[in-house]
Amino acid sequence: MAFGASKGRWWSVIQSFGDVYNFRVAYQGWCEWMAKSLGQSCTYQHTFLEAGAWLQNDKVICDLSFMVAFHEDWWNKEMLFAQGISVWQKDVPPLYQRAGYRAG
């Protein structure tokens, strides 16, 4: 799971997209390392190989860039009410905002 993501929430998916976009080389290297270290007998080797190849695809990176920019520039601002960010936290850097917690 990507840094800072919470399982099962739409903003977790976007956080993951941003992490993959911003740290693509690290994620790609990790996928390739996992594929090599697991060996051919592992069920997940093919998945790691595909993910590593996916991260080299310019179209995929372009799509990630669009989604990350769309959410940063429009969606996140429009959906503040869903995340429950109080008015006093809007000027706090996103890393330090504490809101959006929901019960299952």
MODELLER restraints for C-alpha pairs under 7 A, 6 or more apart:
rsr = mdl.restraints
at = mdl.atoms
rsr.add(forms.Gaussian(group=physical.xy_distance, feature=features.Distance(at['CA:2:A'], at['CA:16:A']), mean=4.97, stdev=0.5))
rsr.add(forms.Gaussian(group=physical.xy_distance, feature=features.Distance(at['CA:2:A'], at['CA:19:A']), mean=6.38, stdev=0.5))
rsr.add(forms.Gaussian(group=physical.xy_distance, feature=features.Distance(at['CA:5:A'], at['CA:12:A']), mean=4.49, stdev=0.5))
rsr.add(forms.Gaussian(group=physical.xy_distance, feature=features.Distance(at['CA:5:A'], at['CA:15:A']), mean=6.14, stdev=0.5))
rsr.add(forms.Gaussian(group=physical.xy_distance, feature=features.Distance(at['CA:5:A'], at['CA:16:A']), mean=6.80, stdev=0.5))
rsr.add(forms.Gaussian(group=physical.xy_distance, feature=features.Distance(at['CA:6:A'], at['CA:12:A']), mean=5.43, stdev=0.5))
rsr.add(forms.Gaussian(group=physical.xy_distance, feature=features.Distance(at['CA:14:A'], at['CA:68:A']), mean=6.68, stdev=0.5))
rsr.add(forms.Gaussian(group=physical.xy_distance, feature=features.Distance(at['CA:17:A'], at['CA:64:A']), mean=6.20, stdev=0.5))
rsr.add(forms.Gaussian(group=physical.xy_distance, feature=features.Distance(at['CA:17:A'], at['CA:68:A']), mean=6.68, stdev=0.5))
rsr.add(forms.Gaussian(group=physical.xy_distance, feature=features.Distance(at['CA:18:A'], at['CA:68:A']), mean=5.82, stdev=0.5))
rsr.add(forms.Gaussian(group=physical.xy_distance, feature=features.Distance(at['CA:20:A'], at['CA:27:A']), mean=6.56, stdev=0.5))
rsr.add(forms.Gaussian(group=physical.xy_distance, feature=features.Distance(at['CA:21:A'], at['CA:61:A']), mean=6.71, stdev=0.5))
rsr.add(forms.Gaussian(group=physical.xy_distance, feature=features.Distance(at['CA:21:A'], at['CA:64:A']), mean=6.27, stdev=0.5))
rsr.add(forms.Gaussian(group=physical.xy_distance, feature=features.Distance(at['CA:21:A'], at['CA:65:A']), mean=6.78, stdev=0.5))
rsr.add(forms.Gaussian(group=physical.xy_distance, feature=features.Distance(at['CA:24:A'], at['CA:55:A']), mean=6.62, stdev=0.5))
rsr.add(forms.Gaussian(group=physical.xy_distance, feature=features.Distance(at['CA:28:A'], at['CA:52:A']), mean=4.79, stdev=0.5))
rsr.add(forms.Gaussian(group=physical.xy_distance, feature=features.Distance(at['CA:28:A'], at['CA:55:A']), mean=5.98, stdev=0.5))
rsr.add(forms.Gaussian(group=physical.xy_distance, feature=features.Distance(at['CA:31:A'], at['CA:48:A']), mean=4.96, stdev=0.5))
rsr.add(forms.Gaussian(group=physical.xy_distance, feature=features.Distance(at['CA:31:A'], at['CA:49:A']), mean=6.66, stdev=0.5))
rsr.add(forms.Gaussian(group=physical.xy_distance, feature=features.Distance(at['CA:31:A'], at['CA:51:A']), mean=6.52, stdev=0.5))
rsr.add(forms.Gaussian(group=physical.xy_distance, feature=features.Distance(at['CA:31:A'], at['CA:52:A']), mean=5.28, stdev=0.5))
rsr.add(forms.Gaussian(group=physical.xy_distance, feature=features.Distance(at['CA:32:A'], at['CA:48:A']), mean=6.52, stdev=0.5))
rsr.add(forms.Gaussian(group=physical.xy_distance, feature=features.Distance(at['CA:32:A'], at['CA:49:A']), mean=6.23, stdev=0.5))
rsr.add(forms.Gaussian(group=physical.xy_distance, feature=features.Distance(at['CA:32:A'], at['CA:52:A']), mean=5.83, stdev=0.5))
rsr.add(forms.Gaussian(group=physical.xy_distance, feature=features.Distance(at['CA:34:A'], at['CA:48:A']), mean=6.61, stdev=0.5))
rsr.add(forms.Gaussian(group=physical.xy_distance, feature=features.Distance(at['CA:35:A'], at['CA:45:A']), mean=4.68, stdev=0.5))
rsr.add(forms.Gaussian(group=physical.xy_distance, feature=features.Distance(at['CA:35:A'], at['CA:48:A']), mean=5.33, stdev=0.5))
rsr.add(forms.Gaussian(group=physical.xy_distance, feature=features.Distance(at['CA:35:A'], at['CA:49:A']), mean=5.89, stdev=0.5))
rsr.add(forms.Gaussian(group=physical.xy_distance, feature=features.Distance(at['CA:38:A'], at['CA:45:A']), mean=6.29, stdev=0.5))
rsr.add(forms.Gaussian(group=physical.xy_distance, feature=features.Distance(at['CA:39:A'], at['CA:45:A']), mean=6.62, stdev=0.5))
rsr.add(forms.Gaussian(group=physical.xy_distance, feature=features.Distance(at['CA:54:A'], at['CA:60:A']), mean=6.97, stdev=0.5))
rsr.add(forms.Gaussian(group=physical.xy_distance, feature=features.Distance(at['CA:83:A'], at['CA:99:A']), mean=6.31, stdev=0.5))
rsr.add(forms.Gaussian(group=physical.xy_distance, feature=features.Distance(at['CA:83:A'], at['CA:100:A']), mean=3.84, stdev=0.5))
rsr.add(forms.Gaussian(group=physical.xy_distance, feature=features.Distance(at['CA:84:A'], at['CA:99:A']), mean=5.62, stdev=0.5))
rsr.add(forms.Gaussian(group=physical.xy_distance, feature=features.Distance(at['CA:84:A'], at['CA:100:A']), mean=4.85, stdev=0.5))
rsr.add(forms.Gaussian(group=physical.xy_distance, feature=features.Distance(at['CA:85:A'], at['CA:99:A']), mean=5.17, stdev=0.5))
rsr.add(forms.Gaussian(group=physical.xy_distance, feature=features.Distance(at['CA:85:A'], at['CA:100:A']), mean=6.46, stdev=0.5))
rsr.add(forms.Gaussian(group=physical.xy_distance, feature=features.Distance(at['CA:89:A'], at['CA:97:A']), mean=6.20, stdev=0.5))
